[in-house]
Amino acid sequence: MNKHLPITDAKLHPIYDKVQAAERLSFEDGITLYESPDITGVGFLANIARERKNGNFAYYNINQHIDYSNVCILHARCHFCAFARKNIETEGAWEMSVDEFLDKAMYAIDNGCTEIHSVGGLHPKLPFEYYLDMLRGLKKRMPQVHLKFFTAVEIHHFSRIFKMSIKEVLVALREAGLDSLPGGGAEIFAEETRDKICPGKLSAEGWLDVHRQAHEIGIPTNATMLYGHLETDADRVDHLIRLREQQDESGGFATFIPLAFHPANTRMAYLPSPSGLTDLRNIAASRLLLDNFPHIKVYWIMTGLKVAQVALSLGADDIDGTVMEEKITHMAGASTPESITVEEIIRLIREAGKIPIERDTLYNEIIREGNRWYRKKAA
């Protein structure tokens, strides 16, 4: 071992050798990454893996978030959630009509967005045609814009209440205009912990199966992990390795996003928020363990802009996007802005010593010429 390496924890030395040789890390290696007191050493290792995959580039996109409704049948089950409401009569509840959603989405056209991201609660009454009409209407108005809609939990909900198979739901949504699935609803896979924070929610196996079936029919997806609540280091490593195994099998995950738990206004408000070092450790460990994921995203909405900027040197190669009106995290007490400008994103990336690349949802480079834009297909 080169004594001049910026690693002070001897337990990281064997991991360094594996990273240099591009060898897969084990469960035990993952525990070491989480337990090591040498966070800079862990970050150093993650940066090796990051640069091997993505060089000195850092990606961002111009996107819009629209949450169509927060009415949810699991409003009393997900203890970490400040978003869901029992019904439309409940204070703070909303549900958009299709026309209202389409009108709100015109922001995407007016501001050059390449993606609309939309999720909602598990609504008990909206008909399947509502979701199809929403997608069809968007594709008619903005055929170029990528539609990243509905978590695996929502897809399972549609399957159950509309008495369709998961595949039938996915095919119908795809034919209406769905382009990809976001990664929400994964939370933490470990059954004992999952039952404590969201009893009755779709199981880890169910979540993975929805994504597996999406990949099988050519729908790409993202993946997430919610950290900073009741989970253990072993829970985190288990979650990451199960995602890695799924990616080995079906290969359709575009990026992984660690999500920091925000406790305010939830039934778990007694817990402290994750620290900046916890955020950075999860980014770094994710990059090292998820060797078959092409990208690791730091979601600045949850970590804050300053931590996100540092994360670009500790494993993350994507800082997300302009966002526009994020609600889920802010209803749980986030103090970050609800959106930022392209100029601000580019400045943050350049200050971090990285080269900014505007991307679409699937990491094709976006080229802009005046008010027009087009995709340069990824190599």
N, C-alpha and C positions, 0 to 999 in steps of 0.2 A: 504493500500500500504506500502510495506516495504521501509522505508526511506533510507535503505542502498543500494537499487538498483541503478545502474548507469544510472538513468533517471532524467534529470533536468526539462523536460517539462511536466507539469501536464497534458497536453492534451494527452500525450502518456499513461497515467495510465490505462484508460479504454481499450486501445488496448493491453496493457500488460496482462490484465485479460483475454481478448479474446484469445490471443496467448497461454497463459498457459492452457486454457480450450480447445485448438484446435478448436476454433470457427471461422467461415468464417468472414473475414473483409468486411466492406461495402465500397461503393464509398466514403462516407464521411471520413471513416477511411483512405482511400488511399490519399485523399487530405491532411489530417493531417500529414501523413508520409512525403509527399513532402514539406509541408510548415513548419514543425517543425524546429526550430533552433538547436535542439539537435540531431545532426547527429550520435553521439556515442550512444545515446539512441535508435535511429532507428536501428542502426547496431546491438545493443545488442538484440533487439527483433528478428531481422532477423536471428541472430545466433542461437537463441532458435529453430526457425523453421527449420533451416538448420540441426542442430544436431539431431533433432527428425527424420528427413528423412534419413540422410546420415552419422550420427555419426561423426567420426573424419576423414573420408576419403576424399581425393581430387583426382579427376580423370583427366587423360590426355590420349591422344592417339598419335599414330605415323601415320601421314597422309600426303597426298600430294594434293595441290591445282593446278588444271590445268584449265585455262579459255580458252575455245576453240575458241572464237571470241569476239571482242568488237564492231563489226558492229551492229548498233541498229536503228530501225525505230523511237525510242523515243529519239534519241540523243539530240534533241532540247527541249524536254519536261521535263525531270527530272533535275530540277535546282540544285540538290545537287550532281549530278553525274559528276565525272571527268574521268570516264572509257569509256563511249560510244563514237563511231565515226560514221559519216554519212554513209560512204561506204569504201570499201577496198582501194580506191585511196586517202582517207583522211590521212594526216600525223598522225602517231601513231596508225593506224588501223592494225589489223591482223585477220586472220582466218586460222586455221590449217586444213590440210587434215586429213582424218581418220588415215592414216599411220603415219603422223607426231605426232598426238595425242597419238597413241599407242606406238610409239617409246619413246616419252617423259615419258609416264606412266611406262616404265620399271624401272624408279627410285624407284617406289613403291616396286617392286620385290627385287631390289638390296639393299634396305634399310629397309626391313621388315615392310613396311607400311600395316596397316590393313584397310585403307580407302582411296579412291580417291574422292575428292570434286571438282565438276565442274559445273560452270554456265557460261552464256554468254549473249550477247546482244540479242535483238529480230531481228534476221537476216532475211532479206526479201527473200533470194534466196536459202538458203541451203535446200535440199530436206529432207523429213522425213527419208528416208533411211540412210542419213548421220548419224543421231542420233542413229538409230537402229544399224547400222554397228559399230559405236563407242562402244556401250555397248556390242554387241556380241563379238567384237574383244577383249575387255578387259576380259570378262568372260572366253573366251577361253584361254587366256594367264595366267590369275590370278584368278581362280574360288573362292579362299578364300577371296579375297579383296572385301570389301563392297563398292558399287558404290552409292554415294550420289550426285545425279545430278538434275539440272533443278529446278529453282524456280517456284512458282505457276504462276508467270507472264509469264514465258516461256511456261509452260504447256498450259495456255490459248491462247498464241500466236500460238502454234502448232495446237490447236483445230480450231482456226479461219482460218489460212492460208491453212491447209490441209483438211478442211471441215470434221472434225471428232468431235464426242462428247468428252467432258473432260474424261469420263470413257473410251472411246475407245483409246484415247491417252495414258492414264495411263496403261491400260491393255497391249497395244502393247509394251510400254517401259519396263514394268515389265517382259514380256515374253522374251525381248531381254537382260535383265540383271539388270535393275534398282532395287536397294534395298531400297532406301528411298529418300525423298525430303529434301533439305535444307530449311531454314526458310526465305530466302531473299525475298524482294519485298513487305513485309508487310508495311514498312516505318511507317506511323502513320495513324490510321484508321479514325480519325475525319475528316469528309468530307471537311469542310471549309479549314482546314490546309492542307489536302492532295491536294486539288485543287490548293493551292498556290505553293507547292513544286514540284508536279509532275502531272500537269493537263493532262488528257487523259490517264493516266496509269490505269491498272486494279483496280477496286474499292475494298474497304475493303470487301464488300459482296462477290465479285468475288474471292478474295484471300482466304477468309474463305471457300468458296464453293469448291475450288480445294482441299484444305486440307481435308475437310469433305469427299469428294468423294475418296480421297486417303485412308483415314482411313477405309472407308466402305469396300474397297477391300483388306485391310491388308497391305497397304504401310505405314510405320511409317514416320513421318515428324518432323521437328523442327519448331520453331516460333521465330520471332525477333520483335524488335521495334527500329526504328531509333529516337534518341533523341538528343537534343542540337541544334535545328534549330529554327523553328518558333512555335513549339508546346507549349501549356500551360500545367500546372500541371493537369488540368481537362482532356486534351487530352491524357496524359499519363495514367491516371487512367482508362479512358474509354477504351483505347487500351487493357490494362491488363485484365480488367473485361470481355471484349468481347472474348479474348483468353480463359479465364477461363470458360466462358459459352460454347465455342466450345469444350473444353476438356471434360466438363461434358457430352456433347452430343455424341462425337465420340471417345474420349479417345486415340487418336493416337499420340499425341505430346510426343516426348522423352525428349526434353529439350527446355529451353527458353534462348535466347541470346540477351541482350540489346546491341545495336550497337551505339557507339558514332559517331556523325556526324563530318566529317573532311572537313572543308570548302575550303581548298587551291585548286586552279585550277578549282573551280566550279563557277557557276553564283551566288553563295551565299557566295563568299569569303569575303564579308564585315562583316560577322558574326564571333565572336570569337569562338575558339574551346571550347568544354565543359571542365570544370575544373575537377580535380581529385575527389573533393567532389561530384560533379554532377554524375560522373561515379559511385561512391560508393553508393550514395543515390538511383540511379536507380537499382542497384543490390539488395540492401536491400529491397526496396519497392516491387520489383518483387518477391522476395522470400516470402514475407509476403502475398501478394495478390494472387499469383498463387499457392494456397494450393494444387491443384490437378496436378501440374507439378512435376514429380519426381526429375528433376535436373534444376539448374540455372548455366549457363556457363558465365564466364567472358572471353571475347575475347581479349586476351592480345595484339593482333595485333593493336587493336584500343585504348585500355586504356594504353598500356605500361606495362612492366613487373612488375614495382614496385607497381602500383595501383592494378594490378591483384593479386599480392601476398597479399595485405591487404584485398582485396575483399573476399578471402577465409575465413576470420573471420567475414564477414558482409553479409553472405547469399549465396555466390557462393560455389559450391562444385566441379566445373569443370573448369580447366584452358585452355581448348582446347588442342592443340597438337603442333607437330613440324612444321606443316603447309607446308613448302617448297614452296617458290615462290608465295606468295600472291601478287596480282596486284591491285585489286579494291581500297583498302584503300590506298595503297602506291601511286597510281596515284592521289589521293586526298591529298597528302602531308604528309602521316604518316612517322614518323622518326624511327619507331620501326624496328627491323630486319625483313627480309622476312622469316626467319626460325630460330629455335633454336634447340639445341641438347636435347636428352632425359636426359642427365646428368644435364643440366641446369634446365630443368623443375623439375626434382626430387629434386634438391638442393633448388629451390624456394619453393616448397611445404613443404619440411621438415623444412626449416627456419620459415615457417608460423605455425609450430607446427601441421601439418597435416600428415596423412599417405598416401603416393602416391600409386595409383592403376592405372595400365595401363588398358584401356578399349577398346572395339571396339565401333562402332557407336551406338549400342543399349545397351551399358553399361554391356555387358558380360566381365568378367575379362579376360585379355590376359595372358597366361602362355608361357614363352619363354624357350626353351631348345636348347642352341647353336644357330644355324641359323634357327631353326624351331620354329613355334609358333602355339598355338591352343587356342580356346575359352573355358573358363569355364562358362557355362551358368549361368546367373543371377538367383538368388533364386526367 
